[in-house]
Amino acid sequence: MSRPAILPPWGFAALYAAIWAVATGYLAMKGADWIFPLISLGVFGLALSGLAWALTLRARPPAILVQRPAVELGAVLGFLAVYAVAFLGFGMTYVRGAFPPGREQELFVLAVKLVVHVALPALLLTLLAARLSPLFAARANRPGFWPPLIVLAVVLIGLLAVVSPSLKQIAGLHAPLSVLAWVAPASFIWIAIEAGLCEEFLYRAVLQTRLAAALRSEVGAIVIGALIFALAHAPGLYLRGDAEVDGWSTDPLQVAAFTIATLSPLALLFGTLWARTRSLLLIVLLHAAVDVLPNMAEFARTWAL
């Protein structure tokens, strides 16, 4: 007989709500923006996560066996701790400084990110005798893949087109349609690899799968995974940011609160999709749908103009 979960689903949900509320309250107390966290939670954490759950009702995600949950989770958390400080906090400065801004820098950054986010975690799991193939499965032929991909991609791209300055930035390039015709799909593929594959493999496929096994709860894995995802970005924001960067502060607690309040709701969406489908391809493509418009103008300047 399997052991029960550490907390019931509502307990993990209440834990997340309490931590998110404390983080957002701290931002308000410090005079920082607390409206955007409310929007982020409402849109990504509640509305779109709920839509993702509804669109995957027919999905039957296969179980992914984790032989030694505590050992594997401990190893992954140790890797993440080093990664958050050494790579996000300091390493990216040196990586980007290896080449001047341009194509060589972008290629080098992509290569390093793939090594750090995919190759090294995969090597770590291999050394722990964990199976990698279930983590990379596309599952595009299984129920629950196409409805969330199509519906959520349209919603996410449409949302970013309205609330971000992306379309104005793209129009400001004055690029001919013949250039935009290949820049749009090329930038989508690029961001799917650089941001989608790198982050979703590490945080959802590797981390969340181990959390689910250790906590014996998919909801718990979504919640704790979202908080870890957010906090892992805090060292990079604090150490490499400045007054021009959203969320930066000289107060490290405020930076941590910002990452929890603003980033964790988005992680709830992708965590829900991973738990419901176990499709890395699905969450990689939807991650690209979030980032493609804000990054398209810079991609065009680097590779086409």
C-alpha positions in Angstrom: 0.0 0.0 0.0 1.4 3.4 -1.1 2.0 6.0 1.5 -0.3 9.1 1.5 0.8 12.5 0.3 2.5 14.8 2.8 -0.4 17.2 2.4 -3.7 17.0 0.7 -4.1 19.1 -2.5 -5.9 21.9 -0.8 -3.1 22.0 1.8 -0.5 22.6 -0.9 -2.8 25.2 -2.6 -3.2 27.0 0.8 0.5 26.9 1.3 1.1 28.5 -2.1 -1.5 31.1 -1.5 0.0 32.1 1.8 3.6 32.4 0.5 2.4 34.3 -2.6 0.4 36.7 -0.4 3.3 37.3 1.9 5.6 38.0 -1.0 3.1 40.4 -2.6 2.4 42.1 0.7 6.1 42.6 1.2 6.3 44.3 -2.2 3.4 46.6 -1.3 5.0 47.4 2.1 8.2 48.4 0.3 6.3 50.6 -2.1 7.0 48.3 -5.1 4.5 47.4 -7.8 2.0 44.9 -6.4 -0.6 45.2 -9.1 1.3 43.2 -11.7 1.6 40.2 -9.3 -2.2 40.3 -9.0 -2.6 40.3 -12.7 0.0 37.5 -13.1 -1.7 35.3 -10.5 -5.2 36.0 -12.0 -4.2 35.4 -15.6 -1.5 32.7 -15.4 -2.0 31.1 -12.0 -5.8 30.9 -12.1 -7.4 31.5 -15.4 -5.0 29.9 -17.8 -4.0 27.1 -15.4 -7.7 26.3 -15.1 -8.1 26.4 -18.8 -5.1 24.1 -19.2 -6.7 21.7 -16.8 -10.0 21.7 -18.7 -8.3 21.3 -22.1 -6.4 18.2 -20.8 -9.4 16.3 -19.4 -8.9 13.6 -21.9 -5.2 13.3 -21.3 -3.9 10.1 -19.7 -0.3 11.0 -18.6 1.9 7.9 -18.1 3.6 7.5 -14.8 7.3 8.2 -14.8 9.1 5.9 -12.4 11.5 7.5 -10.0 13.5 4.8 -8.3 15.0 6.7 -5.4 12.9 9.9 -4.9 14.7 11.3 -1.9 18.2 10.7 -3.4 17.3 12.0 -6.9 15.4 15.1 -5.5 18.3 15.9 -3.2 20.8 15.7 -6.1 18.6 17.9 -8.3 18.1 20.5 -5.6 21.8 20.6 -4.9 22.4 21.2 -8.6 19.8 23.9 -8.7 21.4 25.7 -5.7 24.8 25.8 -7.4 23.2 26.7 -10.8 21.1 29.6 -9.4 24.1 31.3 -7.7 27.0 30.3 -9.9 25.4 30.4 -13.3 22.4 32.8 -13.0 24.1 34.9 -10.4 27.6 35.2 -11.8 28.2 32.9 -14.8 25.9 34.6 -17.3 27.9 37.8 -17.0 31.1 36.0 -18.1 29.3 34.0 -20.8 27.9 37.1 -22.4 31.2 38.9 -22.0 33.1 36.2 -24.0 31.9 37.8 -27.2 30.7 41.3 -28.2 26.9 41.6 -28.8 26.0 39.9 -32.0 25.6 36.5 -33.6 28.6 34.9 -32.1 27.5 35.9 -28.6 24.0 34.5 -29.2 25.3 31.2 -30.5 27.7 30.9 -27.5 25.0 31.7 -25.0 22.6 29.2 -26.6 25.3 26.5 -26.4 26.1 27.2 -22.8 22.5 27.2 -21.8 21.9 23.9 -23.4 24.9 22.4 -21.6 23.8 23.8 -18.2 20.0 23.3 -18.5 19.9 20.0 -20.4 23.2 18.2 -20.7 24.3 18.5 -17.1 21.0 17.6 -15.5 20.7 14.7 -17.9 24.2 13.5 -17.0 23.3 13.8 -13.3 20.2 11.6 -13.7 22.2 9.1 -15.8 24.7 8.9 -12.9 21.8 8.2 -10.6 20.6 5.4 -13.0 17.4 7.3 -13.8 15.7 6.8 -17.2 15.8 9.9 -19.5 13.7 8.8 -22.4 10.3 9.4 -20.6 11.3 13.0 -19.9 11.9 13.8 -23.6 8.8 12.1 -24.9 6.7 14.4 -27.2 3.4 12.5 -26.8 1.9 14.5 -29.7 -0.2 11.5 -30.7 -1.9 11.2 -27.3 -5.2 12.8 -26.2 -4.7 16.2 -24.5 -1.8 17.5 -26.7 -3.4 19.5 -29.5 -6.3 21.3 -27.7 -4.1 23.0 -25.1 -1.4 23.7 -27.7 -3.7 25.4 -30.2 -5.9 27.2 -27.7 -3.3 28.3 -25.2 -0.8 29.4 -28.0 -3.5 31.6 -29.5 -4.4 33.1 -26.1 -0.8 33.6 -25.0 0.4 35.2 -28.3 -2.8 37.3 -28.4 -2.3 38.4 -24.8 1.3 39.5 -25.3 0.4 41.3 -28.5 -2.0 43.4 -26.5 -0.2 44.0 -23.2 3.4 44.2 -24.4 5.1 46.8 -26.7 6.3 43.9 -28.9 4.2 44.8 -32.0 5.3 48.4 -31.9 8.9 47.3 -31.6 8.6 45.0 -34.5 6.9 47.7 -36.6 9.7 50.1 -35.6 12.2 47.9 -37.5 10.6 48.8 -40.8 11.6 45.4 -42.0 10.2 44.2 -45.4 7.6 41.4 -45.3 10.0 39.0 -47.0 12.3 39.3 -43.9 9.5 39.1 -41.3 8.2 36.0 -43.1 11.2 34.0 -42.1 12.1 35.9 -38.9 8.8 35.0 -37.2 9.2 31.2 -37.4 12.9 31.3 -37.0 12.6 33.4 -33.8 9.9 31.0 -32.5 12.2 28.0 -33.0 15.2 29.8 -31.4 13.2 30.9 -28.3 11.7 27.4 -28.1 15.2 26.0 -27.7 16.9 28.7 -25.7 14.1 29.4 -23.2 11.5 26.6 -23.7 13.6 23.5 -23.8 16.2 24.7 -21.3 13.8 25.9 -18.6 11.1 23.3 -19.1 13.4 20.3 -19.1 15.2 21.4 -16.0 12.3 22.7 -13.9 9.4 20.6 -15.1 10.7 17.3 -16.5 13.6 16.9 -14.1 12.6 18.8 -10.9 8.8 18.5 -10.9 8.9 14.8 -11.6 11.2 14.2 -8.6 9.1 16.5 -6.4 5.9 14.5 -7.4 7.6 11.3 -6.4 9.0 12.6 -3.1 5.9 14.5 -2.0 3.6 11.8 -3.4 1.4 14.6 -4.8 1.1 16.1 -8.3 -0.4 19.3 -6.8 2.4 19.6 -4.3 5.0 19.1 -7.1 3.3 21.9 -9.1 3.2 24.3 -6.2 6.7 23.6 -4.8 8.2 23.5 -8.2 6.7 26.9 -9.1 8.2 28.4 -5.9 11.6 26.9 -6.6 11.5 28.1 -10.2 10.8 31.6 -9.0 13.4 31.7 -6.3 16.1 30.3 -8.6 15.8 33.5 -10.7 16.4 35.7 -7.6 20.2 35.5 -7.5 20.5 36.5 -11.2 18.1 39.4 -10.8 19.8 40.6 -7.6 23.4 40.2 -8.7 23.2 41.1 -12.4 20.3 43.6 -12.4 20.2 47.3 -11.9 17.7 50.1 -11.4 16.5 49.8 -15.1 15.5 46.1 -14.6 12.0 45.3 -13.4 12.0 43.8 -9.9 15.6 44.7 -9.0 16.3 46.2 -5.6 19.2 46.5 -3.2 17.0 44.5 -0.8 17.5 40.8 -1.6 14.2 40.0 0.2 12.3 42.3 -2.1 13.9 40.7 -5.1 12.9 37.2 -3.8 9.4 38.5 -3.2 9.2 39.9 -6.7 10.2 36.6 -8.3 7.7 34.6 -6.2 4.9 37.1 -6.8 5.4 37.5 -10.6 7.1 34.4 -11.9 5.6 31.6 -9.9 2.1 32.0 -11.4 3.5 31.4 -14.8 5.2 28.3 -13.5 1.9 27.0 -12.1 0.6 27.0 -15.7 3.5 25.0 -17.1 3.6 22.8 -14.1 -0.1 22.0 -14.6 0.5 21.1 -18.2 3.4 18.9 -17.4 1.5 17.1 -14.7 -1.5 16.6 -17.0 0.3 15.5 -20.2 4.0 14.6 -19.5 4.7 16.1 -22.9 8.0 18.1 -23.0 7.2 19.2 -26.5 3.9 20.8 -25.5 5.3 22.9 -22.7 8.4 23.9 -24.8 6.1 25.2 -27.6 3.8 27.0 -25.2 6.8 28.6 -23.4 7.9 29.9 -26.8 4.5 31.3 -27.4 5.0 33.4 -24.2 8.4 34.7 -25.2 8.4 34.9 -29.0 6.9 38.4 -29.5 8.9 40.2 -26.8 12.1 38.7 -28.3 11.3 38.9 -32.1 12.6 42.5 -32.7 16.0 41.7 -31.1 16.2 38.5 -33.0 15.6 40.4 -36.3 18.2 43.0 -35.4 20.8 40.2 -34.7 20.1 37.9 -37.6 18.4 39.8 -40.4 19.0 43.6 -40.2 
